[in-house]
Amino acid sequence: MPKTIGIMGGLGPAATVDLFDKLVRATPAASDQDHLHIIIDNNPRIPNRNDAIEGKGPSPAPHLAESAQRLERAGADVIVMACNTAHYFQPEIEAAIRVPFLSMVDATVDETLKLKPVRVGVLAADGAARAGIYQRAFTARGVEPLMLGEADQRAFMALVYRVKSGDLGVAVRDGMLAHANSLIARGAQAIVAACTEVPLVLSPEMLSVPFVSSTDALVSRVLALALA
C-alpha cells in the first residue's frame, strides 16, 4: 500500500496549499482511489521561525514537534514540512516522532546537483540565510552558494511577506525576478527557490538559467518514497 503522507503546514498557508496541489497533480492517478492519503496539519499560529533564529522571538520547536506528533497519531507513515527555514528545527522534530521525516533541504540540494553547477543563486528567507542552512548544504557538496546582499535581502523579505498576504501581482513577480537576475549576473548557473513562497511568483520560463523549486523537489522525493 502507498504510504500515508503527513504535511506540517501553515508555514505559510499558501505554500502548504501549493505543496498539496503539486503532490496531487504529480501523482499518477486514473481515479480518486489512486491518489495518496495525505494528512495536513495547517497551523499558522506557530511562532515566527525567522524571528526565533534571529533571537527576536520564542522558539517554534515545541509547536513544530507537536504538529509532527499529531500527524503521526493520525496515521502518517512519513512527515514533511512546507517550509525551508523551519528545517533549522529538524532535530527537535525528529526527536519527537518515530516515523521518518523527509527533508525539503536535502531533496532540493540533491535535485540541484543533477544540473552539475559550480555556483548557484539561493533565494532564502532571513532565518534560513542567517542560519546558513543552504550555504552549508551546498558547500559540503562542492557547490558555491551565492546569497543576496543585505539591502537586497531586506527587499526580498518584503516581497515574501507580500506573497504571504496574498499579493501575487506583477510588481511582486518583477521584484522577485530582479533578485534572481542579480544572482545570475554574479555567476549563478541555477536559481534555487529556498523559500516556499518564491515558486508562487517565480517560474522556470522567467529565467535564463535552470530554476529549482524546493516545493517541486520535495514532491518528487515524496512520490518516490510513497509509491515505491
KOLDREN-201790 format. One record per residue (C-alpha): x, y, z; residue in one letter. Coordinates in steps of 0.001 Angstrom, whole numbers, plus 524288, in hexadecimal, padded with zeros to 5 digits. Layout:
# KOLDREN-201790
XYZa...
//
This chain:
# KOLDREN-201790
800008000080000m804B180DF37FD52p80975815038095Ek8011581F2E8103Et8078582C9480F8Bi806BF8367C81A91g8090E844C881738i80CEA84E88821A5m8068E85AAA81C0Dg802E3868A981EEDg810DD86D4A81C8Al80A98874048150Ag7FD1286F548110Dp7FE6E872C580294a80B2E86B2B8019Da8045485FAC80824t7F978860237FE0Dv803BC860A57F351d80A8E854837F898l7FDC684D0D7F9B6f7F95E851557EC27d8063D84D387E5FAk805E3840127ECCFl7F84883D987E773v7FBE48420A7D9B7r8086483A097D95Fa8023F82D627DE2Et7FF80823CC7D318p7F1048214C7D539a7E57981D327CCE9a7DB9581E3F7D7FBs7D9F3823E87E599d7DE3A817127EB7Dq7EB6F817DA7E4B0d7EF7C824097EC38h7F767824667F8A9l7F1A58256080635h7F6A6832B680AA8i7F462838818181Ci7F6F784708819EBi7F8CB84E02826D8d7F78885C198228Bn7FB49863E182EA5n7FE8A8722582B9Dp7FF558753483A47r80D0786F8983B3Fi8167B87A5C83F9Ap81E2B88142834E9n82A14878D8831E3r831B98842E82BF3n8305888C3483861d8340A8808A840C7a8408987DC983937i8444C88C1C83A75e841B588BB58491Eg8360D894CB84840k82B1C88B8984BF0g8274A87E9685224p82BC1871D184C3Fs821F786AC784392p8289385DB78467Ea81E86858DE85091p8134F85C6D8477Dh819E0855F383BDDl81C26849A9843F0a80DD08499D847F3e8099884B0B839CDs811E883F70835D6a80C8C8376D84129q7FE8883A9383D5Ar80137835D082FA3l807978296F83499e7FC028269C83D8Dr7F2DE828FD83204a7F9A081E3A82A65g8047B824BB8228Aa80F1F81B4681E4Fd818598264181A5Dv81855834C281D89i81C778409681599v81C1184F38817F6m8184085A0180E8Ea822BC863808131Cc8316C864088111Cn834F386CF981C6Et82DF68646C82663a837678596C822E4h840B78604B82C30y838A38596C836A9f838F484C1B82FFCq840558456F83B3Ep83570848F4844C1e82B198441383B3Ai831EB83720838D4e833FE8350884768a8254D83617849A1a820CF82BBA83FDDi8236F81DA283C30r8202581E8F82DA3v829AE824188237Ep82AA6832A1820B4f82E23836098129Fl836AE842298117Bs832BE84C3F8076Cm84094851AB80816v846E684498804CFd83D50842647F9B2a8400A84FE67F416t84EC984EB27F4BEv84E60841307EE83d845A98463C7E391e84E99851E67E13Ft85ABF849697E084l854DB842287D4EFk857B984E9A7CD35l8663784DB07D0D9k8679585C327D413p873DA862A27D947v86C4086D7F7DFF2r85DD586F977E2ACv855A387B4A7E67Eg84DBA878D07F2CFv841558805A7F5DBl83F1A87D7180443a8379D883F580F3Fa83EF788B45819E5d83F2E8801582397g8441D87610819DAa84E4C87F79814ADa852F88837082235r853A687548826B5a85B2C8718381A87g852398660D817B3i8547C865CD8090By8621386BBD80982q8671C8603E81174r85FA18563180991a864D785AF47FC7Bf872A685D8B8012Ct8736984FC080690a8703684ABC7F8F0r87A5C853417F224g8710785DAB7ECEFv8729686C2F7EFB0e866098728C7F4B1p8639E880AE7F0E7l85AEC8882B7FA5Am85472895757F963l85B568A1237FF60g855EB8A78680B8Fe84DA98B1E1804C3a848808A8627FA91d8454289E9480548q83CCC8A8AE80C2Ar835C98ABA47FF67a8343A89D197FCC6f82DFC89ACC80A0Dm8247C8A5EA8078Ca8205589EB27FB33l81F0F891DD802A3v815C58981D80C60y80DF189E148013Er80C658906E7FB9Ev8082788B8D808FAk7FDDF896408092Cs7F86D8914D7FC46g7FF0589AEC7F30Bd8035A893457E709l802E889F017DE0Eg80C068A3C97D37Cv813E98AC907DC81a816FC8A1417E5A6v81A5B8983F7DA58r823308A2737D430d829D48A50E7E124g82C72896B07E384m83180895287D5A2l83ABC8A09C7D79Ea840D6899FC7E371h8428888D5A7DBEBa848B3894A67D087n8521289BA57D9B3s8573A88E527DE03l85824889C87CFE4i8600F895F67CCB3a8698F891F67D77Fr86B9F884B37D12Cg860B487C0B7D64Aa85EB08708A7CD2Cq851B486D267D374a84808873F27DC65i8437286C877E857v83665870567EE41a83A4B86D7B7FC49a82DDB873ED80137c820A986DD97FE2At81A8287B057FB1Ce823E587D427EFB6v81DE8873237E667p810B7879AA7E83Dl81582885257DFFBv821B78803C7D910l821E9875727CED7s82C3386EEB7C623p8282D875A67B98Be82B09882EE7BF9Bm8398B880057C153l8455687E507B86Es84ADE873647C10Cv84481867527C71Dp83B33869B57D264f83A768600E7DDAAv82E3D861217E5F3s82FA485B547F38Cs8212B857FC7F319t822A18505A7E66Ed82EC8849807EB88a8277D8450A7F7A7l81BFA840657EF77v82510837C37E779s82B59832507F3CEr81E2782F837FA1Cv818A4828927EE30l824E98206D7EC86a8234D81B837FA73l8148281AB57FB62a812928135E7EEA2l81E8F80A9D7EF71a
//
